[in-house]
Amino acid sequence: MTVDTTFHHGDAGSSEPIVQMKDIEKHFGNIIALAGVSFDVRPGECHCLLGDNGAGKSTFIKTMSGVHKPTKGQILFHGKPMNFSTPRDAMEAGIATVFQDLAMIPLMSVTRNFFMGREPTIGRGPLKRFDVKTANEITVSSMRDMGINLRGPDQAVGTLSGGERQTVAIARAVHFGAKVLILDEPTSALGVRQTSNVLATIDRVRKQGVGVVFISHNVRHALAVGDRFTVLNRGKTLGTASRGEISPEELQELMAGGQEMAELEGSLGGTI
């Protein structure tokens, strides 16, 4: 399988954001998981949220996708305040999340995993049945649009590579109307070739006008496809930069704690 890995970065600077998170706080009892986080994503851009373990990325994802309600702050969707009570509310608005576990059943076919309870049907009443032909055609076409040529739609999803399974999940979200796609560490457990495939898929999705929120702790992967970069540290955003405004070294330093890391390095005699 050959994948074009020449990425074309979006020009979403003049577009109004699809989703805005304004001064979001999330408290769990006395623990403050998010402390005034602001973030937005525009049509056709990939906005990367970078942070090390414990930075608050998981809480951020769950707050944007309707799992958690913010303690303070506001979420706007196309400029209108939204109050998502459940993940279904967010999905119906057009915010889809692809988590690391992908929620797939390995022994089921790619088509069955693609639709997962939302299968097209033919007939009515007791004669209503799964429209296998239509479902297979949609699955094959959607995967081809993402650069993946399946051996067949009946292929068990467990026989696909990790990167190809990520692509199934992304294609599924786009087919069902995602306007914003949140990707939770999509390249964290993949090899070089599979990572390239997933990054190429993100590029294709962005060209379709979908806003992509790419959650990662890998600066190199983020820089390959990102248009903007926001660094999260201990529940706070340390700043946002557009492509070309910040170097890989500066991004890495921010993720590592900036001044704290510099002070630690000094105390250890420059051994970090």
C-alpha positions in Angstrom: 0.0 0.0 0.0 1.4 3.4 -1.0 0.4 6.5 0.9 1.1 10.1 -0.2 2.8 11.7 2.9 3.1 15.2 1.3 1.0 17.2 3.8 -0.9 20.3 2.7 -1.5 22.5 5.6 -4.8 24.3 5.9 -5.4 28.1 5.7 -8.0 28.4 8.4 -6.8 31.6 9.9 -9.7 33.7 8.6 -12.4 31.1 9.4 -14.6 31.3 12.4 -14.0 28.5 14.9 -16.3 25.5 14.8 -15.8 24.9 18.5 -14.4 27.2 21.1 -13.6 26.4 24.7 -13.3 29.5 26.8 -11.6 29.6 30.2 -12.7 26.0 31.0 -12.2 24.8 34.5 -12.9 21.2 35.6 -12.8 20.3 39.3 -13.0 16.9 40.8 -13.6 17.7 44.5 -10.4 19.6 45.6 -8.5 18.5 42.5 -8.4 21.1 39.7 -7.8 19.1 36.5 -8.3 22.0 34.1 -7.6 25.6 35.2 -8.8 28.1 32.7 -8.1 26.3 29.4 -9.0 28.2 26.2 -8.8 26.4 22.9 -10.6 26.5 19.5 -10.5 24.6 16.2 -11.5 25.9 12.8 -12.7 24.2 9.6 -10.0 22.5 7.7 -7.2 22.9 10.3 -5.4 20.5 12.5 -5.0 22.1 16.0 -2.6 20.0 18.1 -2.9 19.8 21.8 0.4 18.7 23.2 1.2 17.7 26.8 3.0 15.0 28.8 1.3 12.5 31.0 -0.7 14.2 33.7 -1.1 17.4 31.7 -4.9 17.2 31.6 -5.3 16.0 28.0 -7.8 13.2 29.0 -10.0 15.6 31.0 -9.8 18.1 28.1 -11.0 15.4 25.6 -13.9 14.3 27.9 -15.0 17.9 28.5 -15.0 18.8 24.8 -16.8 15.6 23.9 -19.6 15.8 26.5 -18.4 13.2 29.0 -17.7 15.8 31.6 -19.5 19.1 32.2 -17.1 22.0 32.8 -17.1 23.4 36.4 -16.6 26.9 34.9 -16.2 28.4 31.5 -18.1 28.1 28.3 -18.2 25.8 25.2 -19.3 27.5 22.0 -20.3 25.6 18.8 -20.4 27.9 15.7 -20.5 30.8 18.2 -23.5 29.6 20.2 -23.2 28.4 23.8 -23.6 24.6 24.1 -24.3 22.5 27.1 -23.6 18.9 26.2 -25.1 16.6 28.8 -23.8 13.4 27.2 -21.3 12.3 24.5 -24.3 11.6 22.2 -25.2 15.3 22.4 -21.7 16.2 21.2 -21.8 13.6 18.5 -25.2 14.8 17.2 -23.7 18.3 17.0 -20.8 17.0 15.0 -18.0 16.4 17.5 -16.6 12.9 17.2 -13.9 11.4 19.3 -11.6 8.5 18.3 -10.1 7.1 21.5 -7.0 4.9 21.7 -9.0 1.7 22.3 -11.0 2.4 19.0 -14.1 0.5 20.3 -13.9 -2.2 17.7 -14.6 -5.9 17.7 -11.6 -7.7 16.1 -13.5 -10.8 14.8 -16.2 -8.7 13.1 -15.9 -7.5 9.6 -14.7 -4.0 8.6 -18.2 -3.2 7.5 -19.8 -4.3 10.7 -17.3 -2.2 12.7 -17.8 0.7 10.4 -21.5 0.9 11.1 -21.7 -0.5 14.6 -25.4 -0.2 15.2 -26.1 2.3 12.5 -26.4 -0.1 9.6 -28.5 0.8 6.5 -31.6 -1.3 6.1 -34.0 -2.4 3.4 -37.6 -3.5 3.8 -40.2 -2.6 6.5 -41.5 -4.0 9.7 -40.7 -7.7 10.3 -39.1 -7.8 6.8 -36.6 -5.1 7.5 -33.0 -6.3 7.2 -29.4 -5.2 7.0 -28.6 -3.8 3.5 -25.3 -5.6 3.2 -24.6 -4.4 -0.4 -25.0 -0.7 0.4 -23.0 -1.0 3.6 -20.2 -2.7 1.9 -20.1 -0.2 -0.9 -20.0 2.7 1.6 -17.3 1.1 3.6 -15.1 0.3 0.6 -15.6 3.8 -0.8 -15.0 5.6 2.5 -11.8 3.6 3.1 -10.6 4.3 -0.5 -11.1 8.0 0.1 -8.8 7.7 3.1 -6.1 5.9 1.0 -6.8 2.4 2.1 -7.7 -0.4 -0.4 -9.4 -3.2 1.5 -9.0 -6.9 0.4 -12.7 -7.0 0.9 -15.4 -5.4 3.2 -15.9 -8.9 4.9 -12.3 -8.8 6.1 -12.1 -9.1 9.9 -11.0 -5.8 11.3 -8.6 -7.6 13.6 -6.5 -8.5 10.5 -5.8 -4.8 9.7 -2.7 -3.0 11.0 -3.1 -0.6 13.9 -2.9 2.4 11.5 -5.5 0.9 9.2 -7.9 0.4 12.2 -7.3 4.0 13.1 -8.3 4.9 9.6 -11.5 2.8 9.9 -12.5 4.8 13.0 -11.7 8.1 11.4 -13.5 7.3 8.1 -16.5 6.1 10.2 -16.6 9.4 12.1 -16.4 11.5 8.9 -19.1 9.4 7.2 -21.5 10.0 10.1 -21.1 13.8 9.9 -18.2 14.8 12.1 -17.4 18.5 11.8 -14.8 18.3 14.5 -12.7 15.1 15.0 -10.8 14.6 18.3 -8.0 12.1 18.0 -6.6 10.8 21.2 -2.9 9.9 20.8 -3.6 8.2 17.4 0.1 7.4 16.7 1.3 6.5 20.2 1.5 2.8 19.7 2.3 2.6 16.0 5.4 2.0 14.0 6.9 4.4 11.5 4.9 3.2 8.4 1.6 3.0 10.3 2.2 6.4 11.8 2.7 7.9 8.3 -0.5 6.3 7.1 -2.5 7.9 10.0 -0.9 11.3 9.5 -1.8 11.0 5.8 -5.4 10.2 6.8 -5.5 13.3 9.0 -4.3 15.4 6.1 -7.1 14.0 3.9 -9.8 14.7 6.6 -8.6 18.3 7.0 -8.8 18.8 3.2 -12.5 17.9 3.5 -13.1 20.9 5.8 -13.2 18.9 9.1 -11.5 20.5 12.0 -9.1 18.1 13.6 -8.0 18.2 17.3 -4.8 16.1 17.5 -4.0 15.1 21.1 -0.4 14.0 21.4 2.8 14.0 23.4 4.9 13.5 20.3 6.1 16.8 18.9 7.5 15.4 15.7 4.2 13.8 14.8 2.3 17.0 15.6 4.6 19.1 13.5 4.1 16.9 10.5 0.4 17.8 10.2 -0.4 20.6 12.6 -1.4 24.1 11.7 -1.5 25.4 15.3 -0.1 24.0 18.5 -1.3 24.5 22.1 0.8 23.1 25.0 -1.0 21.9 28.1 0.8 21.5 31.4 -0.8 20.7 34.8 -4.2 21.7 33.5 -3.1 25.1 32.1 -2.4 26.2 28.6 1.1 27.6 28.2 0.4 29.3 24.9 -0.7 28.7 21.3 1.6 29.1 18.3 0.9 28.8 14.5 3.1 26.7 12.2 6.4 28.5 11.7 6.2 30.5 14.9 7.8 28.0 17.2 10.6 25.5 16.8 10.4 21.8 17.7 12.9 22.5 20.5 10.8 25.2 22.0 7.7 23.0 21.8 9.5 20.2 23.5 10.8 22.5 26.2 7.3 23.8 26.9 6.0 20.3 27.2 8.8 19.3 29.5 8.0 22.1 31.9 10.0 25.0 30.6 11.7 26.8 33.4 11.3 23.9 35.8 13.2 21.6 33.5 16.0 24.2 33.1 16.3 24.6 36.8 16.4 20.8 37.3 19.0 20.5 34.6 21.1 23.1 36.3 20.9 21.3 39.7 22.0 18.1 38.0 25.0 19.7 36.3 23.5 19.7 32.8 23.0 15.9 32.7 19.4 15.9 31.3 
